[in-house]
Amino acid sequence: MPTSTIPGPVAAAGVTALRDLDVRPILARGGEPFPIIVKTASALGPEEALHLIVGFEPVPLYSVLGAAGFASHTEQTPDAYHVYFFRKAWAEPRTAEAADEPAPLLPPVDLDVRGLEPPQPLATIIAKLVELGPGAQLRVRHRREPLLLYDRLAPLGFAARAERQPEGDFVIHIAPAWFVDTGITEQSAIGEIAARYPETIEVFESHKIDYCCGGGATIAGACAGGKAGVGAAELVRELASAIARKKKASRESASESELSTPALIARIVDRHHGYLRKAAPEIVRLAQKVAEVHRERDPRLPALARRVEALFEKIERHLDREEQVLFPALLARGARAAAAGEGSEQVERELAAMLDDHEDVGAGLAEIRTLAGDYRAPEWACPTYRALLDRLAELEGDVHRHVHLENNVLMPRFVRGPDTKTEPGAGGADAPRGGGAP
């Protein structure tokens, strides 16, 4: 049972309960506390925090658990460090499926731990993976097969395979779990790869590698002597990227209505808010440049540039309010469903403001479409002008998908009361109004 007081910054993040874990006795016995730390953190509920008590500041854990969706707060007392790990505002528990999320595959890094005494090999390997990030690949030289390592890799999204060397040592190949599962190595047969992963055919063709009649050749053989114009390791990374893109596309095609509320909010923030924040400066710059160069040929262009800039100013304020006020309120109310009506006034107020913003931005987009001639380029349009119209059309499409998720998928979960607030696909009889923008 939790016995500690919740620090203010942790309570402000919505934490109402602690799970205390004092690992000092484990360390005193010469044990390795990493597995129980990860296991305890992974089991945390949305309102819980792990209260880790340790004799030193566990700096590597910040990166390890941060990559798994946890924020942290640290306090020091005369006899210990007290580190509180809790889930970020819209992070979900890291599952095996989440660990499979494709990441760009990095070149393999060699690491020799044969001269280290336990538990230093394990700690060195974990630290290197954290340093390199989720796409890391390691070739580890080890005196023995590190059986205890494998369970430590899974929470980080990695997996490994071991090869015993003639001299008795082991080479441990560590890579993202999703890639290890493909079984692709430099010794894999090209034809088998193409048959199992059709998305790799385009990669083989781009290097003029025969995957049909020459499908029995290995990746290493096809690349030997520079025949393919690409090294074996680089080809493996290109194949991995093709598989990752396919995997990501398949994952993203899942119905948004089946996502939990935290996952749906994460998708909105990552995909749509992220797109808008990245696209805004470029679209504004293009609009201003086109207006400056072509205003005499099309007198609507200065007004278009002004409207685009004003639209993004409104959108930026709207995104900030959603991320700082609305989304935390929705998550907090959903997490406290047992407290009927708690936070309902704020939720209703913020949802109403969201819909008003959607309608305003929708009207702005309609005006931009009119000023931009329905995004049809005149014959005399330069490449910059055409690029602007393409980006504006892309913007409108993304905003429509964005609004659909918020108005028709997210909002109905909160319009009927506490019994349907956070359940995927739950909706009320009240149809959401508005259909404009983000």
C-alpha positions as CSV (number, residue, x, y, z in Angstrom):
1,M,0.0,0.0,0.0
2,P,1.3,3.5,-0.8
3,T,2.6,5.3,2.3
4,S,4.3,8.4,0.9
5,T,3.1,11.9,0.4
6,I,2.6,12.9,-3.2
7,P,4.8,15.9,-4.2
8,G,3.1,18.9,-5.6
9,P,4.5,18.6,-9.2
10,V,3.4,15.0,-9.3
11,A,-0.1,15.7,-7.9
12,A,-0.4,18.4,-10.5
13,A,0.0,15.8,-13.2
14,G,-3.1,14.0,-12.0
15,V,-1.4,11.4,-9.8
16,T,-3.6,10.4,-6.8
17,A,-1.7,7.2,-5.7
18,L,1.9,6.0,-5.4
19,R,3.5,2.6,-5.7
20,D,6.6,2.7,-3.4
21,L,9.6,0.7,-4.5
22,D,12.8,0.9,-2.4
23,V,15.5,-0.8,-4.4
24,R,18.3,-0.1,-1.9
25,P,18.1,-3.6,-0.4
26,I,18.3,-5.2,-3.8
27,L,21.4,-3.3,-4.7
28,A,22.9,-4.1,-1.3
29,R,22.6,-7.8,-2.1
30,G,24.3,-7.3,-5.4
31,G,21.1,-7.7,-7.3
32,E,19.7,-6.1,-10.4
33,P,16.6,-4.0,-9.8
34,F,15.9,-3.0,-13.4
35,P,13.4,-5.8,-14.1
36,I,11.2,-5.0,-11.1
37,I,11.4,-1.3,-11.9
38,V,10.2,-1.8,-15.4
39,K,7.5,-4.3,-14.4
40,T,6.1,-1.9,-11.7
41,A,6.2,1.1,-14.0
42,S,4.4,-0.9,-16.8
43,A,1.6,-1.8,-14.4
44,L,0.9,1.8,-13.4
45,G,-2.6,3.1,-13.9
46,P,-3.3,6.5,-15.4
47,E,-3.5,8.1,-11.9
48,E,-0.6,6.2,-10.3
49,A,3.1,7.0,-10.0
50,L,6.1,4.8,-9.2
51,H,7.9,6.2,-6.2
52,L,11.4,4.8,-6.6
53,I,13.8,5.1,-3.6
54,V,17.5,4.6,-4.5
55,G,20.8,5.6,-3.0
56,F,22.0,7.4,-6.2
57,E,20.3,9.4,-9.0
58,P,19.3,6.8,-11.6
59,V,20.1,8.9,-14.6
60,P,19.8,6.2,-17.3
61,L,16.2,5.4,-16.1
62,Y,15.1,8.9,-17.2
63,S,15.8,8.0,-20.8
64,V,14.6,4.4,-20.6
65,L,11.2,5.1,-19.0
66,G,10.9,8.4,-20.9
67,A,11.1,6.4,-24.2
68,A,8.2,4.3,-22.8
69,G,6.0,7.3,-22.2
70,F,6.8,8.3,-18.7
71,A,7.6,11.7,-17.2
72,S,9.6,12.0,-13.9
73,H,10.1,14.2,-10.9
74,T,13.2,13.8,-8.6
75,E,13.7,14.9,-5.0
76,Q,16.8,14.3,-2.8
77,T,16.9,13.7,0.9
78,P,20.0,13.2,3.1
79,D,19.8,9.4,2.7
80,A,18.2,8.7,-0.7
81,Y,16.9,9.9,-4.0
82,H,13.1,9.8,-4.5
83,V,12.2,9.6,-8.1
84,Y,8.6,9.6,-9.2
85,F,7.7,8.2,-12.6
86,F,4.2,8.8,-14.0
87,R,2.6,8.5,-17.4
88,K,2.8,11.5,-19.7
89,A,-0.5,13.4,-20.3
90,W,-1.6,11.3,-23.2
91,A,0.7,8.3,-23.1
92,E,-0.6,4.8,-22.9
93,P,0.9,1.7,-21.2
94,R,3.7,0.4,-23.4
95,T,2.5,-2.9,-24.8
96,A,4.2,-5.5,-27.0
97,E,2.3,-4.0,-29.9
98,A,3.6,-0.5,-29.1
99,A,7.1,-1.9,-28.8
100,D,6.8,-3.1,-32.4
101,E,6.3,0.5,-33.7
102,P,8.7,0.9,-36.6
103,A,11.6,3.2,-36.1
104,P,14.3,4.1,-38.7
105,L,17.0,1.4,-38.5
106,L,20.4,2.8,-37.6
107,P,23.8,1.2,-38.8
108,P,25.1,-1.5,-36.5
109,V,27.4,-0.4,-33.7
110,D,30.1,-2.8,-32.3
111,L,30.3,-3.2,-28.5
112,D,32.8,-5.4,-26.8
113,V,31.9,-6.3,-23.1
114,R,34.2,-9.3,-22.7
115,G,36.5,-7.5,-20.3
116,L,33.7,-6.4,-18.0
117,E,32.6,-8.2,-14.8
118,P,28.8,-8.7,-14.1
119,P,26.6,-6.7,-13.9
120,Q,28.6,-4.2,-16.0
121,P,28.0,-5.9,-19.4
122,L,24.2,-5.7,-19.0
123,A,24.3,-2.1,-17.8
124,T,26.7,-1.1,-20.6
125,I,24.5,-2.7,-23.2
126,I,21.3,-1.0,-21.9
127,A,23.0,2.4,-21.6
128,K,24.2,2.2,-25.2
129,L,20.8,1.3,-26.5
130,V,19.3,4.2,-24.6
131,E,22.0,6.5,-26.0
132,L,21.4,5.4,-29.6
133,G,17.6,5.4,-29.5
134,P,14.8,3.2,-30.7
135,G,16.3,2.4,-34.1
136,A,19.6,1.1,-32.6
137,Q,21.4,-2.0,-33.7
138,L,24.3,-3.5,-31.7
139,R,26.8,-6.3,-32.4
140,V,27.9,-7.2,-28.9
141,R,30.9,-9.4,-28.2
142,H,30.3,-11.3,-25.0
143,R,32.1,-14.1,-23.1
144,R,28.8,-16.0,-22.6
145,E,25.3,-15.9,-23.8
146,P,23.6,-13.2,-21.7
147,L,20.3,-14.9,-20.9
148,L,19.4,-12.3,-18.3
149,L,19.6,-9.6,-21.0
150,Y,16.7,-10.8,-23.1
151,D,14.0,-9.9,-20.6
152,R,15.5,-6.5,-20.1
153,L,15.4,-5.7,-23.8
154,A,11.6,-6.3,-24.3
155,P,10.4,-3.3,-22.3
156,L,12.7,-1.1,-24.4
157,G,11.3,-2.5,-27.7
158,F,14.4,-4.5,-28.6
159,A,15.1,-8.2,-29.2
160,A,18.3,-10.2,-29.7
161,R,19.7,-13.3,-31.3
162,A,23.0,-15.0,-30.3
163,E,25.7,-16.6,-32.5
164,R,28.3,-18.8,-30.8
165,Q,31.7,-18.2,-32.2
166,P,34.3,-21.0,-32.9
167,E,36.5,-19.7,-30.0
168,G,33.6,-20.0,-27.6
169,D,32.6,-16.4,-27.3
170,F,29.2,-15.0,-28.5
171,V,28.1,-12.3,-30.8
172,I,24.8,-10.9,-29.8
173,H,22.8,-9.1,-32.5
174,I,20.4,-6.6,-30.9
175,A,17.9,-4.6,-33.0
176,P,14.3,-3.3,-32.7
177,A,12.0,-6.2,-31.9
178,W,9.9,-5.7,-35.1
179,F,13.0,-6.0,-37.3
180,V,14.4,-9.0,-35.5
181,D,11.0,-10.7,-36.0
182,T,11.5,-10.3,-39.8
183,G,14.5,-12.6,-39.6
184,I,16.4,-10.6,-42.3
185,T,20.2,-10.7,-42.1
186,E,22.9,-10.3,-44.7
187,Q,22.8,-14.0,-45.2
188,S,19.1,-14.1,-46.0
189,A,18.1,-15.2,-49.5
190,I,16.7,-12.4,-51.7
191,G,13.9,-14.5,-53.2
192,E,12.6,-15.5,-49.8
193,I,12.6,-11.9,-48.6
194,A,10.7,-10.7,-51.7
195,A,8.1,-13.5,-51.3
196,R,7.5,-12.8,-47.6
197,Y,7.6,-9.0,-47.9
198,P,6.4,-7.9,-51.3
199,E,7.0,-4.3,-50.2
200,T,10.8,-4.9,-50.6
201,I,10.5,-5.7,-54.3
202,E,10.7,-2.0,-55.2
203,V,14.0,-1.8,-53.2
204,F,15.5,-4.7,-55.1
205,E,14.5,-3.2,-58.4
206,S,15.9,0.2,-57.6
207,H,19.3,-1.5,-57.3
208,K,18.7,-3.8,-60.3
209,I,19.0,-6.9,-58.0
210,D,17.4,-10.0,-59.6
211,Y,15.0,-11.4,-57.0
212,C,13.4,-13.8,-59.5
213,C,15.9,-16.1,-61.3
214,G,18.7,-14.9,-59.0
215,G,16.5,-15.2,-55.9
216,G,18.7,-17.8,-54.3
217,A,21.5,-15.3,-53.7
218,T,22.0,-13.9,-50.3
219,I,22.0,-10.1,-49.6
220,A,25.8,-10.4,-49.0
221,G,26.3,-12.2,-52.2
222,A,24.2,-9.8,-54.3
223,C,26.2,-6.9,-52.9
224,A,29.6,-8.4,-53.1
225,G,32.2,-6.6,-55.2
226,G,30.0,-3.5,-55.6
227,K,27.7,-5.3,-58.1
228,A,24.6,-3.7,-56.7
229,G,26.0,-0.3,-56.0
230,V,25.1,-0.6,-52.4
231,G,26.6,-2.4,-49.4
232,A,24.9,-5.3,-47.7
233,A,24.4,-3.4,-44.4
234,E,22.9,-0.5,-46.3
235,L,20.6,-2.7,-48.3
236,V,19.4,-4.4,-45.1
237,R,18.5,-1.0,-43.7
238,E,16.6,0.0,-47.0
239,L,14.7,-3.3,-46.8
240,A,13.9,-2.6,-43.2
241,S,12.6,0.9,-44.0
242,A,10.3,-0.5,-46.7
243,I,8.9,-3.0,-44.2
244,A,8.6,-0.4,-41.5
245,R,6.6,1.9,-43.8
246,K,4.2,-0.9,-44.6
247,K,3.9,-1.8,-41.0
248,K,3.2,1.8,-40.0
249,A,0.6,2.2,-42.8
250,S,-1.2,-1.0,-41.6
251,R,-1.2,0.2,-38.0
252,E,-2.5,3.6,-38.9
253,S,-5.3,2.2,-40.9
254,A,-6.9,0.8,-37.7
255,S,-10.3,2.4,-37.0
256,E,-9.9,5.5,-34.8
257,S,-13.2,4.6,-33.1
258,E,-11.5,1.5,-31.6
259,L,-8.7,3.6,-30.0
260,S,-8.8,4.3,-26.3
261,T,-9.3,8.0,-25.4
262,P,-5.6,8.5,-24.5
263,A,-4.5,6.8,-27.8
264,L,-7.0,8.9,-29.8
265,I,-5.7,12.1,-28.3
266,A,-2.1,11.0,-28.9
267,R,-2.9,10.4,-32.5
268,I,-4.5,13.9,-32.9
269,V,-1.6,15.6,-31.2
270,D,1.2,13.7,-33.0
271,R,-0.4,13.5,-36.5
272,H,-2.5,16.6,-36.8
273,H,-1.2,19.1,-34.3
274,G,2.3,18.1,-35.3
275,Y,1.5,18.6,-39.0
276,L,0.0,22.0,-38.5
277,R,2.9,23.3,-36.4
278,K,5.4,22.1,-39.0
279,A,3.5,23.2,-42.0
280,A,2.5,26.7,-40.9
281,P,5.9,28.6,-41.4
282,E,6.4,27.1,-44.9
283,I,2.9,27.9,-46.1
284,V,3.0,31.4,-44.7
285,R,6.4,32.0,-46.4
286,L,5.1,30.6,-49.7
287,A,2.0,32.8,-49.6
288,Q,4.0,35.9,-48.9
289,K,6.5,35.2,-51.6
290,V,3.8,34.5,-54.2
291,A,1.9,37.7,-53.3
292,E,5.1,39.8,-53.6
293,V,6.0,38.4,-57.0
294,H,2.6,38.0,-58.7
295,R,0.3,40.6,-57.1
296,E,0.0,42.5,-60.3
297,R,-1.1,39.4,-62.2
298,D,-3.5,38.3,-59.5
299,P,-4.7,41.1,-57.1
300,R,-6.2,38.5,-54.8
301,L,-2.8,37.2,-53.7
302,P,-2.0,39.8,-51.0
303,A,-5.4,39.1,-49.4
304,L,-4.7,35.4,-49.6
305,A,-1.3,35.9,-47.9
306,R,-2.9,37.9,-45.1
307,R,-5.7,35.4,-44.6
308,V,-3.3,32.5,-44.4
309,E,-1.2,34.2,-41.8
310,A,-4.3,35.1,-39.7
311,L,-5.6,31.6,-40.0
312,F,-2.4,30.1,-38.6
313,E,-2.3,32.6,-35.8
314,K,-5.8,31.4,-34.8
315,I,-4.9,27.7,-35.2
316,E,-1.8,28.1,-33.0
317,R,-3.8,29.6,-30.2
318,H,-6.4,26.8,-30.6
319,L,-3.8,24.0,-30.6
320,D,-2.2,25.4,-27.4
321,R,-5.5,25.6,-25.7
322,E,-6.4,22.0,-26.6
323,E,-3.0,20.6,-25.4
324,Q,-2.8,22.7,-22.3
325,V,-6.5,22.7,-21.1
326,L,-9.0,20.6,-23.1
327,F,-7.1,17.3,-23.5
328,P,-5.8,17.2,-19.9
329,A,-9.4,18.0,-18.7
330,L,-10.8,15.1,-20.9
331,L,-8.3,12.7,-19.6
332,A,-8.7,13.7,-16.0
333,R,-12.5,13.4,-16.2
334,G,-12.3,10.1,-17.9
335,A,-9.8,8.8,-15.3
336,R,-12.2,9.9,-12.5
337,A,-15.4,8.5,-14.0
338,A,-16.4,7.3,-10.6
339,A,-16.8,10.9,-9.4
340,A,-20.0,11.7,-11.4
341,G,-19.9,15.1,-12.8
342,E,-16.4,16.0,-11.6
343,G,-14.9,18.5,-14.0
344,S,-18.0,18.5,-16.2
345,E,-18.4,22.2,-16.3
346,Q,-14.8,22.7,-17.5
347,V,-15.1,19.9,-20.1
348,E,-18.4,21.3,-21.5
349,R,-16.9,24.8,-21.6
350,E,-13.8,23.7,-23.4
351,L,-15.7,21.5,-25.9
352,A,-17.9,24.4,-26.7
353,A,-14.9,26.6,-27.3
354,M,-13.4,23.8,-29.5
355,L,-16.5,23.7,-31.7
356,D,-16.6,27.5,-32.0
357,D,-12.9,27.5,-33.1
358,H,-13.6,24.7,-35.6
359,E,-16.4,26.8,-37.2
360,D,-14.2,29.9,-37.3
361,V,-11.3,28.1,-38.9
362,G,-13.6,26.3,-41.3
363,A,-14.9,29.6,-42.5
364,G,-11.3,30.8,-42.9
365,L,-10.4,27.8,-45.0
366,A,-13.4,28.4,-47.2
367,E,-12.3,32.0,-47.8
368,I,-8.8,30.8,-48.6
369,R,-10.1,28.3,-51.1
370,T,-12.0,31.1,-52.8
371,L,-9.0,33.5,-52.9
372,A,-6.9,30.6,-54.2
373,G,-9.3,29.8,-57.1
374,D,-10.2,26.4,-55.7
375,Y,-6.5,25.6,-55.8
376,R,-6.4,25.5,-59.6
377,A,-3.2,27.0,-60.9
378,P,-3.3,29.5,-63.8
379,E,-1.3,28.7,-66.8
380,W,1.3,31.3,-66.0
381,A,1.9,30.1,-62.4
382,C,5.5,29.5,-61.4
383,P,6.6,26.4,-59.4
384,T,6.4,28.4,-56.1
385,Y,2.8,29.4,-56.8
386,R,1.9,25.8,-57.7
387,A,3.6,24.5,-54.6
388,L,1.6,27.0,-52.5
389,L,-1.7,25.7,-54.0
390,D,-0.6,22.1,-53.4
391,R,0.2,22.8,-49.7
392,L,-3.1,24.7,-49.2
393,A,-5.1,21.8,-50.6
394,E,-3.1,19.4,-48.4
395,L,-3.8,21.7,-45.4
396,E,-7.5,21.6,-46.0
397,G,-7.6,17.9,-46.3
398,D,-5.7,17.4,-43.1
399,V,-7.8,19.8,-41.2
400,H,-11.0,18.0,-42.3
401,R,-9.6,14.7,-41.0
402,H,-8.5,16.4,-37.8
403,V,-11.9,17.9,-37.2
404,H,-13.6,14.6,-37.9
405,L,-11.6,12.9,-35.1
406,E,-12.4,15.6,-32.6
407,N,-16.0,16.3,-33.5
408,N,-17.2,12.8,-34.4
409,V,-15.0,10.4,-32.5
410,L,-13.6,12.2,-29.4
411,M,-16.4,14.5,-28.4
412,P,-19.2,12.0,-28.3
413,R,-17.4,10.1,-25.6
414,F,-18.0,13.0,-23.2
415,V,-21.5,14.2,-24.1
416,R,-23.6,11.7,-22.2
417,G,-22.0,11.4,-18.8
418,P,-19.6,9.3,-16.8
419,D,-20.7,5.9,-18.1
420,T,-19.4,6.6,-21.6
421,K,-16.6,9.1,-21.1
422,T,-13.5,7.1,-22.0
423,E,-14.8,4.0,-23.8
424,P,-13.7,3.6,-27.4
425,G,-16.6,4.0,-29.8
426,A,-18.9,5.2,-27.0
427,G,-21.1,8.0,-28.2
428,G,-24.2,9.9,-27.2
429,A,-27.5,10.6,-28.9
430,D,-26.4,14.2,-29.2
431,A,-24.8,14.7,-32.5
432,P,-21.7,17.1,-32.4
433,R,-22.2,20.4,-34.1
434,G,-19.7,22.1,-36.2
435,G,-17.6,20.8,-39.1
436,G,-15.0,23.3,-39.8
437,A,-11.5,23.0,-38.6
438,P,-9.0,21.6,-36.1
